[in-house]
Amino acid sequence: MNNSANNSYDAVVVGSGPGGATVAKELAARNRRVLILEEGTNDPVKGSKYQVIRDLGMPGKNLLVTYGGLACVRATAVGGTSLYYYATCFDPPVELLKKYGIDITREAAEAYREVPSSPLKDELIGPRAKRIMESAQSLGLKWRKMNKFIYQDRCLPDCELCQMGCPHGAKWTARVFLEDAVNRGAKLLDKSTVTNVIMDGRSAVGVEYTHKGKKMKAFADNVILAAGGIGSPLLMRKVGAARAGYDYLYDPFVCTMGYVKDFRAGKELPMATGMHLPEEGIVMTDLTFPKLLYMGIVGEVLRLDKLFSHSRVLGIMTKAKDDLGGRLTDSGGIRKRLQKQDIDRMMVGHNLAGKILKKAGAKSIFKSWYIAAHPGGTVRIGDLLDSNLKTEYDNLYVCDNSVMPEPLGLPPTMTLISLGKRLARHLAAGAQSRRLQAVAGGRAN
């Protein structure tokens, strides 16, 4: 290899979402030389509409539309989609992963000590969320405060900017781990698009990427793809894994809304309360959109009579566990149809949401069109990955939502943090073993 010291690393991490950021942080803490490459920018979070549209709403890049007009969103920025997620924390599927030879009990416990993950204080629960929770509980439902990745001492009441990136720093994002990694010596390059994995036979030895218009190469002992459920499978295809990107999941959801005449509310943190119904394959939460986004969603379903009723509308999200299916195109497009059972799951939640909203005093109940938010399962454990997240190629690993072996229908952040810790531990142990072998070989000579 024609690699010099200034472009040679112990690990190259492609992507900077929760999975990639965790691997980078953990390896840097073990004094490994780490390069993190991210296609998006590392601009400070301003909470501006322009920044959200640039990172999350560019058609064909961040905003992808598939059959039936279903929109799937992903963020392209340092920190990945965690920059704009609703910061809701669900426990990792520990027992499910054990079926695939993966035990993240230790790593999950460690992660919970490092990130905020508790229900919000009462003063941070907005009036919409309170009214919905009270209504649901009066119907005998196990509706409760949700655990949130929120530093509550920094969080402001009457604020909705967590959906805009949170310029107050109240929301945990992958940037927290990336900052730690950089402080420990890792190198982070934004505006860097990885175009290919460099192979030596069946071993990954580095990556090719463009940075500020220049074509560059970086070499490493290990390459970790963490470019997300769409980015990672496309790179896998380039090295010869033709099955990558097929039969995927995207966690569709629908929002049920109702107009309450004697109610008025402003800005508030969404998904503060809710419940998980695992047997039905759904999770339900309150969901408040910023005014302009609300108007777009209402306009899409032609409820023009409610276009200017944002302050009087209560919303409940139903997210469903969708069956695997569909494919990604080679250009990153998504091709998947909602199946009848997927829609049926969402309709169970929609009908239940209608009862909750009626109990809360809502009239004129309607629903949004379907949206998806967690593309994944495109490089699955047990199919294209082993229990150490290793591909069929030596030194090539994947750690993002594409590794999910089965649909969960739940936010994956804590699962990805736990898997990232486990992968870093595995890679560090392998490097230590190689060094000991090298020392032993030198002594023998």
N, C-alpha and C positions, 0 to 999 in steps of 0.2 A: 504494500500500500504506500502511496505517495502522500502520507500524512505527516505533518510537522507538529511540533509541540503546541503551537498556538491554535490548532484546529483538531486536536485529539483529546478525547474525554473518556471517562469511565462509563458515562451514560449520556445519551441524547434523548430528551423527552419531547415528543412532538405533540403540542397542545398543552393548555394551561388551566383546564378545568379542575374540579376537585380530585379526580383520580391522578392526573399528571402532576398537579401541584403537590399532592401528598407524597408521591414517589420522589419527586425532586427534593422536597424538604427533608425527608427521611434519609436519603442518600447523602445529601450535603451535610447533615448532622453526623454522618459517619465518615466525614472527610473525603468523600468521593467527588471527583471533578464532574460537574453536571452542566449540560447546556440545555436550556429550555427554549424551544422555538414556537412562536405563536403568530398565527396569521393576522390577528386583529391588533389593535393598538393598546398601548398602556397609558392612554390619556387619563388624567385625573377624573374621577366621577363628578359630574356637575349636576346630575339630575335634570338635564335638559331634554326636551323633546327631540332635538336634532341628534343628540348622542344616541338616544334609544333607537331612532329610525335607522341611523347609520349602522349600529351594532346588531340590531334585532329585526329590522323591518325592511331590508333590501330584498325585493323579489328576485327569486332565483338563487340567492345566496343565503340569506337568513330566513326568509319567508318563502316556504315551499308549499305548493298546492298540488294535491293529488285528486284522484277520481272523486266525483261528487262534490267538488268544491271544498274539501276539507283542507284547512291550512295547518301546516306544521312549522313551528318556530324553533330556532336555535340561535344562540348568540355567537358572534365572532369578535372576541375581545380578550385581553389578558384577564384570566379568571373564568372565561367561558360563560356558560349560561348562569352560573352562580351569581354573576354580576346583577342579573335581572330577575332571578327567581323570587318566589314568595317566602323563602327561608323557612319552610315547614319541615320539621325533622321527624322522620319515621325510623323505627328500629330496623336494622339490617335483617334480612331473612336468614338467620344463622342456621336454622334446621334445614332449610331448603338447600343451602350451599353445602352442607355436610353430605348430602346425597351425591355431590360431585367431588368429594374428597377435599373440601375446603372448610377449614374451621377458623372463623374469624372472631371467636369469642374474646380472645386476648386483645386483638387489635381494636375491636369495637369498644371494649372497656377503656382502653387507652384513649381512643378518639373522644369519648364522652368527657374525659378529664381535660381535654384540650380545647373544645369548642363549646360555645353556649348552646344549651338545648333544653330549655324549660318553658313552661307556660308563661304567657305574659301577665304582668301585674294588671289588676283590675282597671287602673287608670289608663292603660294602653289599649284596652279593648274598646273598640268604637261602638257607637249606638246601634249600627246595623247588626254587627256581630252579637251584641248583647240581646237584642230583640229576637233574633233568630234562635239563639241558644235557649232563651227562656221559653220560646214557643215549642221548640223540639223537646225540651225536658218536660214540659207540661203534657206532652203526648206520650211520655214514658220512654223516650228515646235516650240512649246513652251518649248524648251530645255533650262535649266537654271542651275545655281549652286545649289547643294543640301545642305541642312542643315546638319552639321556634329557635332558629339559629340567630338570635338577637342579643346584642349587648344592651340590656334594658336601661342602663344608666345613660346611654347615649340616645335612646329612642324618644321621639317626640310625639305626644298626642296630636290628634288632628293633622296628621301628615300621611301622605300616600307615596312619598318619594322612594320607598323601598322598591316599588315597581319601576322606578326610573334609575336604579343603581345605588340609591342611598348615599348622598354626599355627606351625611353626618357621620358615616362610619359605624352606624348602629347595627348593621347587618353583617354577619360573618359571610365572607366570600372566599374563594380560593386565593385571592390576592393576599390574604393574611399569611397563608402558608408559603406563597411565592416570595413575599418579603423576607420571611424567615430564611428561606433557601438562599436568596441573594445575599443576605447578611452573613451567611456561613460560607460564601464563596461561589455559589452557583452563578452562572451567566444566563441572563434572560434577554432574548432578542424578540421584540415585537415586530410587526410588519414583515414577518418572515414566513413565506409559504413553502412548505416542504413538497417537492414535486416527485420525489422517488426515494426509495430505500436502496442504498448501495449494497450489492450482494457479492460475496466471494464464494462461488458455488452455492451451497445451501445455507450459508451463514451470512447474517446481516453484519456489516462492518461500518456502516455510517449512513448518512442521508445527503441528498442533494436538495438545495433550497435556494430561493431567491430572497434577497434582503435589500430593500430600497432599490430595486431594479437590477441588482447584481446577482449573477449566478454564483453560488458558493457550495462548498462541501464541508461536512464535519464528520469525523471518524470517531468511533466509540466501541468499547467492548460490548455494550448492550444498547439496543434501540428500543425505546418504549413508545408505542403509538398510543396517544391519549387525545386524539383529534375529534373524538365524539362519535356518535352512532352513525354519522354519515361520512366524516372525514377518514376515520381509521379503516373501514372496509374498502374504500376506494384505493388507499395505499396498499392494502393487502392484495387487491386484485393485480396491482402493478407488479408485485413480486411473484405472481403466479397462483394465488389462492382464488381460483375462479368462483368458488361457492360463497365467498364473502359478499354480504349485502343482500342476501336472500332470506325470506321468511323472517321478517323483523317485527318489532313492536313499536308503538308510538303513543300509548296511553291517552286515548281520546277522552275528551270531556265535553260536557254541555252545561250551560248555565241557565237555571230556571229563575225567572224574575217576576216580581209582582209589585203593583202600585199600592202604596198605603197613603190614604188621603190625609190622615191626622199625624203624619210623620215627616220629619225633615232632618237630614243629616248632611255632613260635609265630607271631609277627607278622613280616611282611616286605613289602618293596616289590614290587608286582606288575609283570608285563611287563618284567622285567629282562633276560630272554634270549629268543631266538626266531629265526625265519627267515621270509623272504619267498619265496613260490613264485609268481612273476608269471604263468607259463604256466598254472598251475592256478587263478589268480585268488584266492589266499588268502594270509593271513599267519598264522603260528602263534607263540604265545608262552606262557610260563608264566603262570598267572593264579591268584592267591590272593585269596579274598574275606575280608572281616572275618567273624567268627564268626556274627553274627546274620544277615548277608546270605547267608552260606553255608547256614545252616539254612533260610532262606526258599526258596532255589533248590533245595536238595535236597528239601524238603517239596513243592515244586511238582510234581516228577516222582515223588513218592510213594516215594522211597528212604528210608523212615523208619529202616531198619536202619543208615543212615550219618548220621543226624541229629546224633549227638553224637561224630562221628569227625573233627572239623575238623582236629585236630593231626596226624592220620595220613593225610590225603588229599592227593594231588598233583593239580593241575589244569592243563590245557592248553587255551588258547583257540584256536579257529579262526575268523578273521574273513574273510568272503567278499565278493567284488565282485559285488553284485547287479545284475541288469538293471533298467533304468529301467521304471517302471510306477506305477500307482495315482494317487491324487489326495488333496489336502487339502480338507477341508470348509471352509466359510466361517467356522466357529467354531474352526478350528484342529485338528480331528480328523484322523487319518490313516486312509486306506482303501487298503490294498495287501496283496496276497497274495504269499507266497513262491512263486516259480515252481520247477518241478522242477529246472531247471538251477542255481538258487540253492542248493537243498537238496543237490543232487549235489556242488557245490563244497565245502560244509561237511562232507559225509560223507567226501570224500577226506581232509580234514584230520582228521576224527574217527577214521577208521580208522588213519591214520598215528600219531595221538596215542595210540591204543590200543597200538600196537607199542612206542612210546617208553615208555609207562607200564609195560607188561609187562616190558620190559628193565630198568626201574628197580625191579622187584620188586612191582609193584602187582597186586592181585587185585580181583575184583568191580568191573570197569570199567563206568561208566555215563555218561550225558551229561545236561546240563541241557536246558531248553527253549530256544527261540530268543529272542534279545534283539537290539535294534538301538540304535546309539549316535550315528550321525552323519547326521541328516536333512539332505538337501541336494539340489542339482540342480534346485531349484524355480524359479529365475530364471536359466536357464543362459546362459553365454557362447555366442554363435553362434546363439541363438534369441531371447531377450528382451534380451540385452546385446550391445554391440559390444566391440571389443578393448580399449576403455578403461573397461569396466564401466559404460558409460552405457546407460540405458534408452532407449526411443523418445521419452521426454519430456526436454526440455532441463533441464539442471541437476539431474537426478535419477540417482543412481548406486547401485550395490549392491556390498557387499564383505563377504561371509560365505560360509558353505558352500553357500548356495543358488546360487552362481554356477558351481559345478563343471560343466563341459560334458559330462563322461563319468564313469561310476563308476570309482573308484580302489580301493576296498576297503582304504584305508589312513588312518591319522590325518591330518587336513588342516592341522594347526596351522602348520607351516612354510610351506606353500603360501599360507595366508591372510596370514601376516605379509609374505611377499614381494609378494603382490598388493596389500596395503594400502600398502606403500611405493611401488609403481609408480603406484597411483591418486593418492596424495598428490602425487607428482612431477608427474603430469599436471594436477591441479587447480591447483597452484602456478604451473605454466607458463602455464596459461590465464589466471589472474588477472594475472600479469605482463604478458601480451600485451594484456589489456584496459586496463591502466594506461598502457602505452606508447601505445596508440591514443588514449586520452583526452587524454594530454599533447600528442600530435601534433595532435589536433583543436583543442585550445585554442590552440596556436600558430598554426594556420591561420586561426583567427578573429581 
